[in-house]
Amino acid sequence: MHRRDFNIGILKISAAALLAPRLFARSLAPPEDDAASVAALYKNAIVIDSLCGPLVDMDMPPAPDVLATVRQSGITAINFTISETTFEGTVGNIAAVEALVELHPEVFMIVRRHSDILCAKRESKIGIMPGFQYTAFLEEKPERFEMFRQLGVRIMQLTYNNRSNFGDGCLEPGNAGLSKAGVAAVKKMNDLGIAVDLSHSGYRTTAEGIAESKKPVLISHSGCAAIYPHPRSKPDDILKALADRGGYFGVYLMPYVVASPTVPTRDHVLNHLVHAINVCGADHVGIGSDGAIQKTVLTPEQKAAFDKDIARRKQLGIGAPGEDRYPYVPDLNGPDHMEVIATELAKRGQSASTIEKVLGANFQRVIGEIWGTT
């Protein structure tokens, strides 16, 4: 199954560096003048991709060399979408993640508490934070919020691209905003310590979700409408409101950073990223690739799978404009995508402190404010 259905299909460092990563990062020489400084910063940073899968195809057992490459990515943790459109499929995906961790405990662990992020870094593992993008099975029975939280799912979107019982998605022309059920869902999620994710929500749903939440919210994977006005992107007033309330904005590595038929590049991504830093401030921005740690290789089989999924999404009415290109940025494709972005930020004059925050410290902070810091 293609990763878009549910997104299911690292070098040891010293204890001293773990205890003081920010102090280390700020003591570096300007990274743009010293590539080794960027590498050192990256090695010691908490690195979190706020929407990412570990593997391109979770239906296939990973080969040892693939596991080794993924582990050596330097990525500390990922928000990993496990939701299917059905309750049964979603429970099955939770079981699949548990099986992955059981089979490869030297590589993966489940992140259920804020302190698990630092544990993953210390043990050179990749922490998996199970998350939801689909909501249908929650709309049917809102009491499932608590059940899935107990199963380890502590990041959840309110909508996908279309309308849900909770609010309008980004492809809904009506732009109706949060429903009464959506307002109740935000309160429930706040009470349970579940992160509210508004990545695929429409303009009003996003604005109202930010305003209704008593805790910071996530836009885990999106782009900046001021750079390219795609339905998945967010305008500056949304970015400012998110930052004013302590939230987090993750820039995705998707074709929608530029108009079709242009093939996206790292420069297009960096344009969005630097704009978001300028609008939100350095404390509220990160990377949510919407891809995988493992490199995507466009074999004939993979091309056929992508083409099939693009056609399926169009038929279901959930396909967004610009889905005529494969869903990744070719020169940010692979396990080193976060480190490449760190290097590119340095080239654009961003400070070591800002780079460290974008790599993962911002997401780590906001998750602690939502979940608690135990």
Residue pairs with C-beta under 8 A, 6 or more apart in sequence:
1 8
1 9
1 59
2 9
2 305
2 306
2 308
2 309
3 9
3 53
3 56
3 57
3 58
3 291
3 292
4 309
4 313
4 327
5 84
5 309
6 81
6 82
6 83
6 84
6 89
6 90
6 93
7 51
7 52
7 53
7 80
7 81
7 82
7 133
7 292
8 53
8 58
8 80
8 81
8 82
8 93
8 96
8 97
9 53
9 55
9 56
9 57
9 58
9 59
9 60
10 71
10 72
10 73
10 74
10 75
10 76
10 121
10 124
10 125
10 126
11 43
11 72
11 74
11 124
12 124
13 43
13 44
13 121
13 124
15 122
17 24
17 44
18 44
18 118
18 121
18 122
21 44
21 45
21 46
21 356
21 361
22 353
22 356
22 361
24 40
24 41
24 44
25 41
25 44
25 45
25 352
25 353
25 355
25 356
26 352
26 353
28 34
28 37
28 40
28 41
28 352
29 37
30 37
30 346
30 351
30 352
31 37
31 38
31 41
31 342
31 346
31 352
31 355
32 346
32 347
32 348
32 349
35 343
37 352
38 339
38 342
38 343
38 346
38 355
39 339
41 342
41 352
41 355
41 356
42 74
42 338
42 339
42 342
42 359
43 74
45 342
45 355
45 356
45 359
45 360
45 361
46 76
46 77
46 117
46 118
46 121
46 359
46 360
46 361
46 364
47 74
47 75
47 76
47 77
47 338
47 359
47 360
48 75
48 76
48 77
48 78
48 79
48 117
48 286
48 359
48 360
48 363
48 364
49 75
49 77
49 78
49 79
49 287
49 288
49 289
49 293
49 337
49 338
50 78
50 79
50 218
50 220
50 221
50 248
50 250
50 286
50 287
50 288
50 363
51 78
51 79
51 81
51 131
51 199
51 220
51 221
51 250
51 252
51 288
51 289
51 290
52 75
52 78
52 79
52 80
52 288
52 289
52 290
52 291
52 292
52 293
53 78
53 80
53 81
53 291
53 292
53 293
54 70
54 78
54 80
54 100
54 108
54 126
54 128
54 292
54 293
54 294
55 62
55 66
55 70
55 292
55 293
55 294
56 292
56 294
56 295
56 296
56 297
56 302
58 96
58 100
62 70
62 104
62 294
66 294
67 104
67 107
69 294
69 295
69 335
70 107
70 126
70 293
70 294
70 335
71 106
71 107
71 124
71 125
71 126
72 335
73 126
73 293
73 335
73 336
73 338
74 338
74 339
75 126
75 293
75 335
75 338
76 117
76 120
76 121
76 126
76 127
76 360
77 111
77 117
77 120
77 126
77 127
77 128
77 129
77 360
78 126
78 127
78 128
78 129
78 293
79 129
79 131
79 155
79 220
79 288
80 97
80 128
80 129
80 130
80 131
81 131
81 132
81 133
82 90
82 93
82 94
82 96
82 97
82 130
82 131
82 132
82 153
83 90
83 93
83 131
83 132
83 133
83 134
83 137
84 90
84 92
84 93
84 134
85 134
85 136
85 137
86 136
86 137
87 137
87 140
87 144
90 132
90 134
90 137
90 148
94 130
94 151
94 152
94 153
97 110
97 128
97 130
98 110
100 108
100 128
101 108
101 109
101 110
101 128
106 125
107 125
107 126
108 125
108 126
108 127
108 128
109 116
109 119
109 120
109 123
109 125
109 126
109 127
109 128
110 116
110 127
110 128
110 130
110 152
111 117
111 120
111 127
111 128
111 129
112 152
112 154
113 371
113 372
113 374
114 364
114 367
114 368
114 371
114 372
114 373
114 374
115 373
115 374
116 127
117 127
117 364
117 367
119 125
119 127
120 126
120 127
126 293
129 154
129 155
129 367
130 151
130 152
130 153
130 154
130 155
131 153
131 154
131 155
131 156
131 157
131 197
131 220
132 138
132 148
132 153
132 155
132 156
132 157
132 197
133 157
133 160
133 197
133 199
133 200
134 157
134 160
135 156
135 157
135 158
135 159
135 160
135 164
135 165
135 166
136 164
137 144
138 144
138 145
138 148
138 156
138 185
139 164
139 165
139 166
139 181
142 181
142 184
142 185
142 188
145 156
145 185
145 188
145 189
145 192
145 194
146 188
146 192
148 156
149 192
149 193
149 194
153 194
154 193
154 194
154 195
154 370
154 371
155 194
155 195
155 197
155 218
155 220
156 189
156 194
156 195
156 196
156 197
157 197
157 198
157 199
157 200
157 201
158 164
158 166
158 167
158 178
158 182
158 185
158 186
158 196
158 197
158 198
158 201
158 205
158 209
159 166
159 167
159 168
159 169
159 200
159 201
159 202
159 205
160 169
160 200
160 318
161 169
161 170
161 171
161 200
161 231
161 318
161 320
162 169
162 171
162 172
162 317
162 318
163 169
163 172
163 174
163 176
164 182
165 179
165 181
165 182
166 178
166 179
166 181
166 182
166 185
166 205
167 176
167 177
167 178
167 179
167 182
167 201
167 202
167 204
167 205
167 208
167 209
168 174
168 175
168 176
168 177
168 201
168 202
168 204
168 205
169 200
169 201
169 202
169 205
170 200
170 201
170 202
170 203
170 231
170 232
170 320
171 202
171 231
171 317
171 318
171 320
172 202
175 202
175 203
175 204
176 202
176 204
176 205
177 202
177 204
177 205
177 207
177 208
178 186
178 204
178 205
178 208
178 209
178 212
182 205
182 208
182 209
183 208
183 212
186 196
186 209
186 212
186 213
187 212
187 214
188 194
189 195
189 196
189 213
190 196
190 213
190 214
190 215
193 370
193 371
193 372
194 370
195 217
195 218
195 366
195 367
195 370
195 371
196 209
196 213
196 215
196 217
196 218
197 217
197 218
197 219
197 220
198 205
198 206
198 209
198 210
198 217
198 218
198 219
199 218
199 219
199 220
199 221
199 222
199 232
199 250
199 288
200 232
201 209
203 235
203 238
206 219
206 234
206 238
207 237
207 238
207 241
209 217
210 217
210 238
210 241
210 242
210 245
210 247
211 241
213 245
215 369
215 370
216 245
216 246
216 247
216 248
216 366
216 369
216 370
217 242
217 245
217 247
217 248
218 247
218 248
218 250
218 366
219 234
219 238
219 242
219 247
219 248
219 249
219 250
220 248
220 250
220 288
221 250
221 251
221 252
221 254
221 288
221 289
221 290
222 232
222 233
222 234
222 249
222 250
222 251
222 252
222 288
223 230
223 232
223 233
223 234
223 251
223 252
223 254
223 256
223 257
223 272
224 233
224 234
224 236
224 239
224 251
224 272
224 275
224 276
224 279
225 233
225 234
225 235
225 236
226 235
226 236
226 275
226 279
227 233
227 257
227 271
227 272
227 275
228 256
228 257
228 258
228 259
228 268
228 272
230 256
230 320
230 321
230 322
231 320
231 321
232 252
232 254
232 256
232 320
233 256
234 242
234 249
236 279
239 249
239 276
239 279
239 280
240 279
240 280
242 248
242 249
242 280
242 284
243 249
243 279
243 280
243 281
243 283
243 284
246 284
246 366
246 369
247 284
247 366
248 284
248 285
248 286
248 362
248 363
248 366
249 276
249 280
249 284
249 285
249 286
250 285
250 286
250 287
250 288
250 363
251 257
251 269
251 272
251 273
251 276
251 285
251 286
251 287
251 288
252 288
252 289
252 290
253 264
253 269
253 287
253 289
253 290
253 291
253 328
253 329
253 332
253 337
254 264
254 290
254 291
254 327
254 328
254 329
255 263
255 264
255 322
255 323
255 325
255 326
255 327
255 328
255 329
256 320
256 321
256 322
257 264
257 268
257 269
257 271
257 272
257 329
258 264
258 268
259 322
260 321
260 322
260 324
260 325
261 324
261 325
262 268
263 325
263 330
264 325
264 329
264 330
265 329
265 330
265 331
266 329
266 331
266 332
266 340
266 341
266 344
268 329
269 329
269 332
269 341
270 341
270 344
270 345
270 348
273 285
273 287
273 341
273 345
273 358
274 345
274 348
274 350
276 285
277 285
277 350
277 354
277 358
282 350
282 351
282 353
282 354
282 357
282 358
283 357
283 362
283 365
284 362
285 357
285 358
285 362
286 357
286 358
286 359
286 360
286 362
286 363
287 337
287 338
287 341
287 358
287 359
289 332
289 337
290 327
291 327
291 328
291 333
291 337
293 335
294 334
294 335
295 333
295 334
295 335
296 302
296 326
296 328
296 333
296 334
298 326
303 326
306 326
306 327
310 319
310 323
310 324
313 319
313 323
314 323
331 340
332 340
332 341
338 359
341 358
341 359
342 355
342 358
342 359
345 354
345 355
345 358
346 352
346 355
350 358
